[in-house]
Amino acid sequence: MTSIPTAADPMTTLRRRTSAKWRTYPEDVLPMFVAEMDFPLAPAIAAALHEAIELGDTGYVGTRDADAEHAFRDFAATRWGWSPDPKRMRTTTDVSVVIVESLRRLAGPGDGVIITPPVYPPFYDLIPEAGASVVEVPLRDDGASFALDLEGIDRALAAGAKGVLLCSPHNPVGLVHDRATLEELSAIVARYDGFVLADEIHAPLTHGGGPFTPYLSVSDEARAHGIAAESGSKAFNLAGLKTAFFVAASDRMTELIRGLPDEVTYRTGHFGLIATREGFAHGSEWLDGTIAAIEANVDHLEAELAATLPAVRLRRPSAGFLAWLDMSALGWGDDPSVTARRKGRVALASGPAFGAQGAGHARMNIACAPETITEAVSRLAAVQP
């Protein structure tokens, strides 16, 4: 059955929002930089939050929320054929906290942790925050597609790196790593007695009903040395409500997350936990419509670029709502987002912030109305050198 695409809220409504997307720049700038959606909340989530307000249910979270854990397990089983054990989960504030708190226990002071740029910019800060050091192994890019550089990861581990911070699906290029790649990665990491910390925040937004492979599902080695960071914040637009899961699949990693201070869990947002539970339990129809809208927006962006701004190249993402734009042919320098904002009044995410490989690129958020994409491309095309 074809999903009915979710419709974005009207701009008059969006301009009343007070989140970073809508308050960072003046109103004449189209905000397409930060990863917030322009879609309304899933009805089940909105209803649950309204009920919590009516009840005054605004207190602390408990040490566990079995309903939320089971909701995520059932969602993962239905969508990905993976049934993580709720007893091996723990909640916290957000995926960044999962990453930092895990790395504090997986990596020693100064230990190298591999990232694969161009990649989510906070990775460059989260690793040092945990006391470790960044080791870059860029994605392979053959001009048509991206892939993990498994040989490069092997070399970095052989040289002393202790593990991999994996972005899966990969932000900003929308790469969904296939099972064979992840199996090989797990074998490489196991040879060096390393670890993988898998940020899977964009996984629910995999396009086209295509397969997403959770890292902890690929092999016994992956289960032994892996921790997954899971969240509904991107899928259901809940970033401000602050909830994410640590997920383990081995006794060793389960003990690691159980050994975290109680405060790591108590910092979970109570509304975030309610919203996350409802999204994973009852938000699938809305999510399918949202993915359909995003896929239609990729088509629309491709068509608009081809017709109006053909010098800009887009390689179609396989997950998420972020478009990685190669704008180098425009001659706008290493960071074309500066010209896009100052002259085009379109705020894009800075390409170089994702690593040196982002020079000449920018990232566009397309979880919006098609008309917003049309207006953005028109503004960019009108920029005079």
N, C-alpha and C positions, 0 to 999 in steps of 0.2 A: 504494500500500500504506500502510495506517495504521500509524504508529509506535507502539510500545509505550512508554508514558511511563516515564521514569526515576524510580525510587523514591528518596526522601530517606533518608539514614542515620537510624537511631533516635536519639532525644534523648540516650540514655545514651552513645552513641558520640560525638555532636556535642559534648557537654560535656567530653569528654576532649581536644578540640582546644585549641590554645594560641594561635591567631591572634587578631587584634584583635576579631573578631566575638564571640569567646567569652571574652575576658579583660577587656574594657572595663568591663562592668557585673556586679553580683552575680548569682548563679544564679537568683534569683527574678524577674529581668528577662528577657523574651523579646527576644533581639537581632535586630532586623529593620531595621537602619540601614545598615551598610556593605555594599558590593556583593560579598559572598562567598556562594557557593551552599552548600546543605546536602546536595548530592548527592555520591555517591562519585565518585572519579576514573574517567574512561574506562578500560576495561580495557587498551587498547593503551598508554596513557600510564603506568598503574601498572606494567605489565610492563616497559616500557623503563626506568623509574626503578629498579625492583628489580634489573634486569640491571646498570645502571650502578653501583649500590651493591656488588653482588657482585664486579664487576670492579675496584672502587676507582677508577672513572672519574670522579674528582672534581677534575680539574685545570682549567686555564684554557681558555677558548674560543679558537678560532683567529680569524684575520682574516675568514674567510668560512665559512659552512656552506651549501654549494650544495644539499645535500639538504633543508634547512629552507626555503631560498628556493624551490626547485622544488615542495616540498609546498604552500607557500602559493599559488604560481602555479596549480597544478592545482586546489586547492580553490576559488580565486576563479573559475577558468574554469568549473568544474562548477556552482557555486552562482550566480554572478553574470554569467556570460558575458564575463568580463574576464580577459585573460591578461597580467598585468604581467611585465615582463622581469626575470628574476632578477639580471641584471647591473646593474640600476638599483635594487637594494635594498641595505640595510645594517642590521645588527642593533644593538640597544643594550639598556639596562636595562628601560625601560618607556615607555609612551606619553607620560608627562610629560617624560621626557628627550628624546624625539623633538620634542615641542613646544618646549621651551626651547632646545635646540641649533639647531633650525631657525630660530626667531625671532631668535636672536642674529645670524643671517646675513641674514635677510629684512627685519628692521626695525632702524632706527637708534635711537640713544638718544632716548627720549621719543616716538618715533613711535606713532601711534595704531593699535591692533589691535582690530577689531570682534569682540565676542561678542554672543550672542543670548539673553539671560536670559528665563525662568529656565533656568539652565544649570549644568553640573558645577562645583561651587564652586572647585576648584583653578585653574580658568581665571583667576580673579581674582588669584591669586598667581603663576602661571607667567609671565604676560605681564610684570609688573614684574621678576621674577627675570631675565628676558632683557633688561631695560633699556628696555622699551617701556611704553606706557600703555594702559589699558583704555578702550575706547569701547563703550558699551552701545547696542545696537539691539534692543529686546525683540521676542520673537516676537509675531506678530499672533494675537489670541485673539478669535474671534467668539462665544465662549460654547459652541460645539459642537466646534471643532477649532482646532489651532494651525498656523501657517505662518510661514516666513521673511518678514520685512518687507523685500522687495526694494527698494522705494522708499526706505525708511529707510537701507538699506545704501548705496544710490546717493548719498543726501545726505551720509552720513558720509564716504564716499570723496571726494566733491566738496569737503568741508570740510577734507580733509587726512589722513584715516586712510589707512594704507598697505596694509592687507590684512584678511583675515577668518580668524578661528579658528573653523572650522565643526565643530559636533558632529553627527555623522551616522552612525547614527541619534541622535536628540537625547535626551540625558539631562537632566532626569528624565521628560519627558512621553512618551517612546517614539515620537516622530514620525519616520517614514521619509520623507525628502525625495524627491519624485518627479523623474523625469528632466527634465521641462520646467522645473521650478523651478531645478534645478542648472544646466541649460543657460543659463537667463536670468542666474543668478548669475555664471556664468563670463564671459558677455558684458559684464556691468556691471563686473566686476573688471578685465577686459582694457581697457576704455575708459580706466581710470585707471592702467594699467600697475601694477596691484597684485598681490597674491598671495592664495592660499587655502591654509591648512594644515588638512587634513581629518582630524579624529579619528574613525576608523571602528571603534573598539574593540568596539562592540556589534553590528556588522553581521552576524556569523555567527548571531546570535540573532534575526533577522527572523522574524516569525510567519507561520504559514499558508502557507508556501511562496510568500509574496508577493515581489515584486521589490525587491531592494536595488540601488541604482545607485551604484557607486563614482564618486567625484568625477572621478578621472582618466580615466574612460571617456566623459565626456559631450561633449567638444569638443576641438578643437585648442587653443583658448585655455586650457582647464582643464589640459591636459597641459603647456602652456608655462609656466604660472604656479603650478602646484599641487605640493604634497607631501602624501602620505597617511601617516598613522600607523596601523599595523595591528598586531594582536596576537591571540593566542589566550587571553589571560588571563581575559577575561570569559566567552568561550564555553566554555572547558574548566576554569575555576576554578583558574587558575595564577598569580594575582597575586603570590604570595610567591616565585615562582621567577624572575621578572625577565627577561623577554624581549619585545621589540617590534621592529617593522620600520619603518625609513624606506623609503618607496617613491616613486620619481620616474618620470616618463614623458617627460622632455625632456632634451636635452643640458645645458641650463643648470642644471636642478635636480639632475641626476645629478652634475654637477661640484660643486655645492654640498655634497651629502652625501658625495661622495668626498673633499672637502677637509676634512672633520671630523678632529680628532685621532684617532689610533689608539685612544687610551684610551676613546673613546666606544663603540667596539665591544668592547674588552676588558672593559668593565663588564657586558656581557651575562652573565646567569646561565647556567652550563653546563647545569645540570639544566633550567633554563627552556627552553634551546634544544632539548634532547632532547625535553622534553614537548611543546613547540610543534610540532616536526617530526612527532611521532607523532600529535598531535591532528589536525593538518591532513591528514596522510596516511591515517590509519586510524581516526579518531574520528567519522566522519560518522553512523554508525548510532546511536552513543551521543548525539551532538548532536541528531539528529532526535527521539530519545526525550526528551531534556531539554527541547527546545522544546515537545513535546507536553505534558509535565508542566506547564510554565509556562503554556501556553494554558489548560489545565484549571484551573490555580490562579487565573487571571484570572476565569474563569467562576465559580469557587467564591467568590472575594472579592466579586464583584458580587452573588451570591446572599446571602452572609452580611450584607453591608451593607444590602441591600434588606430583609432580614428582621429585622435586629437593630439597625442603626445607620443608618437611612435619611437622616439629616441630612448624612452624609458622601458626597461625590460623587466618583466615579471616572470619568475618561474613558479608555476602553480603549486601552492602548498597542499599537503595531504592531510593536514590537521590544523585546528585553530582558526583564529580570525585576524591573523596578522600577515600582511603582504610585504615581502622583502623586495624592495625596488632598487634595481641597478640604474642609477641616475647619472653615471659617470659621463655618458655621452653629451650631457647638457652643458658640461664645462662649469659646473657650480662648485668645484673644489672637492676636497676630501669629505666635507660634511655638508651635503646639499640641503640638509634640513634647515640650515641657517638661512639660505636664500629662500627656501620654500616658505618659511615663516615671515621673514622680513619683507619680502617682495610679493609673495603669493598669498600671504595671510592664511597659510595652512600649516598647522603644527604637526610635524612628523617626528618620530623617534630618530635620534642621531645614529647614523650607521657606525661611525668609529667607536661609539660607546660599546659596541658588541665585540670589539677587537679590531686589530689592524686590518683584517679581512673586510671590514665594513666600510673602508674608505670608498667614497663615491656612491654609497648606498644610503637609504633611509627606510624605516619601517612604517607602514601605514596600517592603522586599525580600521578594518572594514566591517565591524559589527555595528552597522548603522543602516540608515535608509539608503537605497540606491541613489536617490537624488543628492545625498551628501557626497557620494563618490563622484557623481557627475560634476558637481560644483567644485570639488577639490581638483579634479583633473583640469577643468576649464581654467581655474585660477592659476595652476602651475603652468599651463600652456601659454598663458598670457604674460608670464614673467619675461621682461626684456633683459638681455644680458648686460 
